[in-house]
């Protein structure tokens, strides 16, 4: 696993836990991580991670519109 060092402005008042959760949520949203991978990055269980996604304006249902259209066209 890679380690990353970030310099965060003091006025943001982010701690490591919040930053990991935000990054995990956004990476899940973009499809870069699965729910399990994102939960692991956030240091949470899948259930706990799915419960905090709304705090970051991320939907648990991460299904791209293009896939919905593709699946719908099969019927």
Backbone atoms as SQL, in Angstrom:
CREATE TABLE atoms (id INTEGER PRIMARY KEY, chain TEXT, resi INTEGER, resn TEXT, atom TEXT, x REAL, y REAL, z REAL);
INSERT INTO atoms VALUES
  (1, 'A', 1, 'UNK', 'N', 0.847, -1.171, 0.000),
  (2, 'A', 1, 'UNK', 'CA', 0.000, 0.000, 0.000),
  (3, 'A', 1, 'UNK', 'C', 0.896, 1.238, 0.000),
  (4, 'A', 2, 'UNK', 'N', 0.507, 2.233, -0.765),
  (5, 'A', 2, 'UNK', 'CA', 1.268, 3.475, -0.834),
  (6, 'A', 2, 'UNK', 'C', 0.910, 4.390, 0.322),
  (7, 'A', 3, 'UNK', 'N', 1.865, 5.211, 0.700),
  (8, 'A', 3, 'UNK', 'CA', 1.635, 6.242, 1.709),
  (9, 'A', 3, 'UNK', 'C', 1.717, 7.589, 1.003),
  (10, 'A', 4, 'UNK', 'N', 0.827, 8.477, 1.367),
  (11, 'A', 4, 'UNK', 'CA', 0.745, 9.782, 0.750),
  (12, 'A', 4, 'UNK', 'C', 0.775, 10.847, 1.840),
  (13, 'A', 5, 'UNK', 'N', 1.569, 11.857, 1.635),
  (14, 'A', 5, 'UNK', 'CA', 1.641, 12.956, 2.589),
  (15, 'A', 5, 'UNK', 'C', 1.028, 14.187, 1.945),
  (16, 'A', 6, 'UNK', 'N', 0.055, 14.788, 2.605),
  (17, 'A', 6, 'UNK', 'CA', -0.615, 15.994, 2.110),
  (18, 'A', 6, 'UNK', 'C', -0.409, 17.140, 3.081),
  (19, 'A', 7, 'UNK', 'N', -0.281, 18.324, 2.544),
  (20, 'A', 7, 'UNK', 'CA', -0.240, 19.514, 3.373),
  (21, 'A', 7, 'UNK', 'C', -1.606, 20.173, 3.257),
  (22, 'A', 8, 'UNK', 'N', -2.343, 20.197, 4.354),
  (23, 'A', 8, 'UNK', 'CA', -3.705, 20.718, 4.396),
  (24, 'A', 8, 'UNK', 'C', -3.687, 22.056, 5.133),
  (25, 'A', 9, 'UNK', 'N', -4.301, 23.095, 4.567),
  (26, 'A', 9, 'UNK', 'CA', -4.364, 24.371, 5.284),
  (27, 'A', 9, 'UNK', 'C', -5.031, 24.211, 6.654),
  (28, 'A', 10, 'UNK', 'N', -4.497, 24.896, 7.649),
  (29, 'A', 10, 'UNK', 'CA', -5.014, 24.797, 9.019),
  (30, 'A', 10, 'UNK', 'C', -6.484, 25.175, 9.117),
  (31, 'A', 11, 'UNK', 'N', -6.926, 26.137, 8.314),
  (32, 'A', 11, 'UNK', 'CA', -8.308, 26.595, 8.444),
  (33, 'A', 11, 'UNK', 'C', -9.336, 25.535, 8.050),
  (34, 'A', 12, 'UNK', 'N', -8.920, 24.494, 7.357),
  (35, 'A', 12, 'UNK', 'CA', -9.853, 23.422, 7.005),
  (36, 'A', 12, 'UNK', 'C', -10.181, 22.533, 8.194),
  (37, 'A', 13, 'UNK', 'N', -9.294, 22.504, 9.163),
  (38, 'A', 13, 'UNK', 'CA', -9.500, 21.728, 10.385),
  (39, 'A', 13, 'UNK', 'C', -9.894, 20.276, 10.117),
  (40, 'A', 14, 'UNK', 'N', -9.192, 19.657, 9.186),
  (41, 'A', 14, 'UNK', 'CA', -9.418, 18.245, 8.880),
  (42, 'A', 14, 'UNK', 'C', -8.426, 17.398, 9.657),
  (43, 'A', 15, 'UNK', 'N', -8.926, 16.293, 10.150),
  (44, 'A', 15, 'UNK', 'CA', -7.999, 15.350, 10.760),
  (45, 'A', 15, 'UNK', 'C', -7.831, 14.157, 9.816),
  (46, 'A', 16, 'UNK', 'N', -6.941, 13.274, 10.155),
  (47, 'A', 16, 'UNK', 'CA', -6.629, 12.141, 9.287),
  (48, 'A', 16, 'UNK', 'C', -7.861, 11.274, 9.020),
  (49, 'A', 17, 'UNK', 'N', -8.656, 11.030, 10.043),
  (50, 'A', 17, 'UNK', 'CA', -9.851, 10.191, 9.898),
  (51, 'A', 17, 'UNK', 'C', -10.826, 10.810, 8.901),
  (52, 'A', 18, 'UNK', 'N', -11.119, 12.094, 9.048),
  (53, 'A', 18, 'UNK', 'CA', -12.056, 12.770, 8.146),
  (54, 'A', 18, 'UNK', 'C', -11.533, 12.784, 6.709),
  (55, 'A', 19, 'UNK', 'N', -10.244, 13.019, 6.561),
  (56, 'A', 19, 'UNK', 'CA', -9.648, 13.072, 5.230),
  (57, 'A', 19, 'UNK', 'C', -9.715, 11.718, 4.548),
  (58, 'A', 20, 'UNK', 'N', -9.421, 10.652, 5.271),
  (59, 'A', 20, 'UNK', 'CA', -9.499, 9.304, 4.703),
  (60, 'A', 20, 'UNK', 'C', -10.929, 8.969, 4.294),
  (61, 'A', 21, 'UNK', 'N', -11.884, 9.334, 5.124),
  (62, 'A', 21, 'UNK', 'CA', -13.284, 9.037, 4.812),
  (63, 'A', 21, 'UNK', 'C', -13.758, 9.806, 3.584),
  (64, 'A', 22, 'UNK', 'N', -13.377, 11.084, 3.496),
  (65, 'A', 22, 'UNK', 'CA', -13.743, 11.892, 2.337),
  (66, 'A', 22, 'UNK', 'C', -13.143, 11.312, 1.064),
  (67, 'A', 23, 'UNK', 'N', -11.857, 11.011, 1.110),
  (68, 'A', 23, 'UNK', 'CA', -11.179, 10.446, -0.049),
  (69, 'A', 23, 'UNK', 'C', -11.797, 9.110, -0.451),
  (70, 'A', 24, 'UNK', 'N', -12.071, 8.260, 0.516),
  (71, 'A', 24, 'UNK', 'CA', -12.681, 6.958, 0.228),
  (72, 'A', 24, 'UNK', 'C', -14.051, 7.126, -0.404),
  (73, 'A', 25, 'UNK', 'N', -14.864, 8.053, 0.124),
  (74, 'A', 25, 'UNK', 'CA', -16.210, 8.280, -0.422),
  (75, 'A', 25, 'UNK', 'C', -16.144, 8.774, -1.861),
  (76, 'A', 26, 'UNK', 'N', -15.258, 9.709, -2.128),
  (77, 'A', 26, 'UNK', 'CA', -15.153, 10.259, -3.478),
  (78, 'A', 26, 'UNK', 'C', -14.547, 9.256, -4.457),
  (79, 'A', 27, 'UNK', 'N', -13.641, 8.421, -3.996),
  (80, 'A', 27, 'UNK', 'CA', -13.084, 7.397, -4.866),
  (81, 'A', 27, 'UNK', 'C', -14.119, 6.308, -5.155),
  (82, 'A', 28, 'UNK', 'N', -14.979, 6.034, -4.181),
  (83, 'A', 28, 'UNK', 'CA', -16.084, 5.100, -4.404),
  (84, 'A', 28, 'UNK', 'C', -17.052, 5.698, -5.419),
  (85, 'A', 29, 'UNK', 'N', -17.383, 6.972, -5.233),
  (86, 'A', 29, 'UNK', 'CA', -18.313, 7.656, -6.134),
  (87, 'A', 29, 'UNK', 'C', -17.810, 7.638, -7.576),
  (88, 'A', 30, 'UNK', 'N', -16.515, 7.822, -7.756),
  (89, 'A', 30, 'UNK', 'CA', -15.950, 7.870, -9.110),
  (90, 'A', 30, 'UNK', 'C', -15.730, 6.482, -9.711),
  (91, 'A', 31, 'UNK', 'N', -15.943, 5.435, -8.907),
  (92, 'A', 31, 'UNK', 'CA', -15.783, 4.074, -9.404),
  (93, 'A', 31, 'UNK', 'C', -14.359, 3.559, -9.330),
  (94, 'A', 32, 'UNK', 'N', -13.473, 4.314, -8.709),
  (95, 'A', 32, 'UNK', 'CA', -12.073, 3.895, -8.579),
  (96, 'A', 32, 'UNK', 'C', -11.910, 2.806, -7.523),
  (97, 'A', 33, 'UNK', 'N', -12.804, 2.780, -6.529),
  (98, 'A', 33, 'UNK', 'CA', -12.764, 1.768, -5.476),
  (99, 'A', 33, 'UNK', 'C', -14.137, 1.112, -5.338),
  (100, 'A', 34, 'UNK', 'N', -14.139, -0.164, -5.016),
  (101, 'A', 34, 'UNK', 'CA', -15.384, -0.852, -4.683),
  (102, 'A', 34, 'UNK', 'C', -15.827, -0.415, -3.289),
  (103, 'A', 35, 'UNK', 'N', -17.020, -0.788, -2.903),
  (104, 'A', 35, 'UNK', 'CA', -17.503, -0.446, -1.564),
  (105, 'A', 35, 'UNK', 'C', -16.574, -1.022, -0.496),
  (106, 'A', 36, 'UNK', 'N', -16.156, -2.257, -0.664),
  (107, 'A', 36, 'UNK', 'CA', -15.264, -2.891, 0.309),
  (108, 'A', 36, 'UNK', 'C', -13.901, -2.225, 0.379),
  (109, 'A', 37, 'UNK', 'N', -13.349, -1.881, -0.778),
  (110, 'A', 37, 'UNK', 'CA', -12.047, -1.212, -0.808),
  (111, 'A', 37, 'UNK', 'C', -12.128, 0.169, -0.160),
  (112, 'A', 38, 'UNK', 'N', -13.191, 0.905, -0.467),
  (113, 'A', 38, 'UNK', 'CA', -13.364, 2.244, 0.099),
  (114, 'A', 38, 'UNK', 'C', -13.570, 2.162, 1.611),
  (115, 'A', 39, 'UNK', 'N', -14.341, 1.184, 2.051),
  (116, 'A', 39, 'UNK', 'CA', -14.564, 1.006, 3.487),
  (117, 'A', 39, 'UNK', 'C', -13.243, 0.716, 4.192),
  (118, 'A', 40, 'UNK', 'N', -12.416, -0.112, 3.576),
  (119, 'A', 40, 'UNK', 'CA', -11.110, -0.426, 4.162),
  (120, 'A', 40, 'UNK', 'C', -10.234, 0.830, 4.255),
  (121, 'A', 41, 'UNK', 'N', -10.207, 1.631, 3.186),
  (122, 'A', 41, 'UNK', 'CA', -9.432, 2.869, 3.202),
  (123, 'A', 41, 'UNK', 'C', -9.919, 3.811, 4.304),
  (124, 'A', 42, 'UNK', 'N', -11.244, 3.852, 4.501),
  (125, 'A', 42, 'UNK', 'CA', -11.828, 4.716, 5.526),
  (126, 'A', 42, 'UNK', 'C', -11.663, 4.151, 6.930),
  (127, 'A', 43, 'UNK', 'N', -11.269, 2.885, 7.024),
  (128, 'A', 43, 'UNK', 'CA', -11.105, 2.262, 8.335),
  (129, 'A', 43, 'UNK', 'C', -12.425, 1.866, 8.964),
  (130, 'A', 44, 'UNK', 'N', -13.408, 1.533, 8.110),
  (131, 'A', 44, 'UNK', 'CA', -14.755, 1.191, 8.580),
  (132, 'A', 44, 'UNK', 'C', -15.212, -0.131, 7.978),
  (133, 'A', 45, 'UNK', 'N', -16.238, -0.707, 8.572),
  (134, 'A', 45, 'UNK', 'CA', -16.889, -1.862, 7.958),
  (135, 'A', 45, 'UNK', 'C', -17.690, -1.371, 6.752),
  (136, 'A', 46, 'UNK', 'N', -18.095, -2.293, 5.890),
  (137, 'A', 46, 'UNK', 'CA', -18.909, -1.906, 4.731),
  (138, 'A', 46, 'UNK', 'C', -20.202, -1.226, 5.177),
  (139, 'A', 47, 'UNK', 'N', -20.831, -1.764, 6.199),
  (140, 'A', 47, 'UNK', 'CA', -22.094, -1.197, 6.685),
  (141, 'A', 47, 'UNK', 'C', -21.876, 0.214, 7.223),
  (142, 'A', 48, 'UNK', 'N', -20.870, 0.376, 8.061),
  (143, 'A', 48, 'UNK', 'CA', -20.592, 1.701, 8.635),
  (144, 'A', 48, 'UNK', 'C', -20.220, 2.696, 7.539),
  (145, 'A', 49, 'UNK', 'N', -19.426, 2.262, 6.561),
  (146, 'A', 49, 'UNK', 'CA', -19.045, 3.153, 5.477),
  (147, 'A', 49, 'UNK', 'C', -20.263, 3.555, 4.661),
  (148, 'A', 50, 'UNK', 'N', -21.131, 2.602, 4.363),
  (149, 'A', 50, 'UNK', 'CA', -22.325, 2.928, 3.579),
  (150, 'A', 50, 'UNK', 'C', -23.215, 3.927, 4.316),
  (151, 'A', 51, 'UNK', 'N', -23.177, 3.908, 5.632),
  (152, 'A', 51, 'UNK', 'CA', -23.991, 4.829, 6.423),
  (153, 'A', 51, 'UNK', 'C', -23.437, 6.258, 6.419),
  (154, 'A', 52, 'UNK', 'N', -22.140, 6.431, 6.176),
  (155, 'A', 52, 'UNK', 'CA', -21.574, 7.791, 6.179),
  (156, 'A', 52, 'UNK', 'C', -21.480, 8.402, 4.783),
  (157, 'A', 53, 'UNK', 'N', -21.780, 7.644, 3.737),
  (158, 'A', 53, 'UNK', 'CA', -21.667, 8.181, 2.379),
  (159, 'A', 53, 'UNK', 'C', -22.493, 9.448, 2.179),
  (160, 'A', 54, 'UNK', 'N', -23.672, 9.492, 2.745),
  (161, 'A', 54, 'UNK', 'CA', -24.533, 10.675, 2.590),
  (162, 'A', 54, 'UNK', 'C', -23.877, 11.922, 3.179),
  (163, 'A', 55, 'UNK', 'N', -23.019, 11.757, 4.177),
  (164, 'A', 55, 'UNK', 'CA', -22.308, 12.904, 4.762),
  (165, 'A', 55, 'UNK', 'C', -21.418, 13.591, 3.725),
  (166, 'A', 56, 'UNK', 'N', -21.058, 12.865, 2.674),
  (167, 'A', 56, 'UNK', 'CA', -20.186, 13.378, 1.620),
  (168, 'A', 56, 'UNK', 'C', -20.925, 13.535, 0.294),
  (169, 'A', 57, 'UNK', 'N', -22.252, 13.543, 0.358),
  (170, 'A', 57, 'UNK', 'CA', -23.108, 13.668, -0.832),
  (171, 'A', 57, 'UNK', 'C', -22.810, 12.597, -1.874),
  (172, 'A', 58, 'UNK', 'N', -22.603, 11.382, -1.397),
  (173, 'A', 58, 'UNK', 'CA', -22.330, 10.245, -2.270),
  (174, 'A', 58, 'UNK', 'C', -23.436, 9.218, -2.076),
  (175, 'A', 59, 'UNK', 'N', -23.980, 8.739, -3.178),
  (176, 'A', 59, 'UNK', 'CA', -25.041, 7.736, -3.132),
  (177, 'A', 59, 'UNK', 'C', -24.446, 6.343, -2.949),
  (178, 'A', 60, 'UNK', 'N', -25.105, 5.538, -2.153),
  (179, 'A', 60, 'UNK', 'CA', -24.679, 4.150, -1.979),
  (180, 'A', 60, 'UNK', 'C', -24.809, 3.387, -3.293),
  (181, 'A', 61, 'UNK', 'N', -25.851, 3.705, -4.039),
  (182, 'A', 61, 'UNK', 'CA', -26.073, 3.042, -5.325),
  (183, 'A', 61, 'UNK', 'C', -25.206, 3.753, -6.352),
  (184, 'A', 62, 'UNK', 'N', -24.152, 3.089, -6.724),
  (185, 'A', 62, 'UNK', 'CA', -23.148, 3.683, -7.589),
  (186, 'A', 62, 'UNK', 'C', -23.210, 2.987, -8.944),
  (187, 'A', 63, 'UNK', 'N', -24.227, 3.335, -9.699),
  (188, 'A', 63, 'UNK', 'CA', -24.487, 2.690, -10.976),
  (189, 'A', 63, 'UNK', 'C', -24.515, 3.763, -12.046),
  (190, 'A', 64, 'UNK', 'N', -23.519, 3.815, -12.914),
  (191, 'A', 64, 'UNK', 'CA', -23.440, 4.877, -13.911),
  (192, 'A', 64, 'UNK', 'C', -24.659, 4.917, -14.831),
  (193, 'A', 65, 'UNK', 'N', -25.124, 6.114, -15.193),
  (194, 'A', 65, 'UNK', 'CA', -26.285, 6.237, -16.094),
  (195, 'A', 65, 'UNK', 'C', -26.101, 5.471, -17.400),
  (196, 'A', 66, 'UNK', 'N', -24.887, 5.428, -17.918),
  (197, 'A', 66, 'UNK', 'CA', -24.650, 4.703, -19.172),
  (198, 'A', 66, 'UNK', 'C', -24.957, 3.214, -19.010),
  (199, 'A', 67, 'UNK', 'N', -24.655, 2.654, -17.829),
  (200, 'A', 67, 'UNK', 'CA', -24.978, 1.247, -17.587),
  (201, 'A', 67, 'UNK', 'C', -26.480, 1.037, -17.459),
  (202, 'A', 68, 'UNK', 'N', -27.168, 1.981, -16.848),
  (203, 'A', 68, 'UNK', 'CA', -28.629, 1.892, -16.718),
  (204, 'A', 68, 'UNK', 'C', -29.268, 1.874, -18.108),
  (205, 'A', 69, 'UNK', 'N', -28.835, 2.773, -18.976),
  (206, 'A', 69, 'UNK', 'CA', -29.379, 2.843, -20.336),
  (207, 'A', 69, 'UNK', 'C', -29.068, 1.562, -21.095),
  (208, 'A', 70, 'UNK', 'N', -27.851, 1.077, -20.971),
  (209, 'A', 70, 'UNK', 'CA', -27.436, -0.164, -21.643),
  (210, 'A', 70, 'UNK', 'C', -28.281, -1.346, -21.161),
  (211, 'A', 71, 'UNK', 'N', -28.468, -1.449, -19.847),
  (212, 'A', 71, 'UNK', 'CA', -29.271, -2.545, -19.293),
  (213, 'A', 71, 'UNK', 'C', -30.734, -2.424, -19.706),
  (214, 'A', 72, 'UNK', 'N', -31.265, -1.208, -19.710),
  (215, 'A', 72, 'UNK', 'CA', -32.669, -0.987, -20.084),
  (216, 'A', 72, 'UNK', 'C', -32.923, -1.338, -21.536),
  (217, 'A', 73, 'UNK', 'N', -31.937, -1.141, -22.389),
  (218, 'A', 73, 'UNK', 'CA', -32.114, -1.417, -23.817),
  (219, 'A', 73, 'UNK', 'C', -32.196, -2.917, -24.113),
  (220, 'A', 74, 'UNK', 'N', -31.832, -3.725, -23.150),
  (221, 'A', 74, 'UNK', 'CA', -31.889, -5.178, -23.330),
  (222, 'A', 74, 'UNK', 'C', -33.298, -5.720, -23.208),
  (223, 'A', 75, 'UNK', 'N', -34.209, -4.908, -22.687),
  (224, 'A', 75, 'UNK', 'CA', -35.585, -5.401, -22.456),
  (225, 'A', 75, 'UNK', 'C', -36.502, -5.016, -23.566);
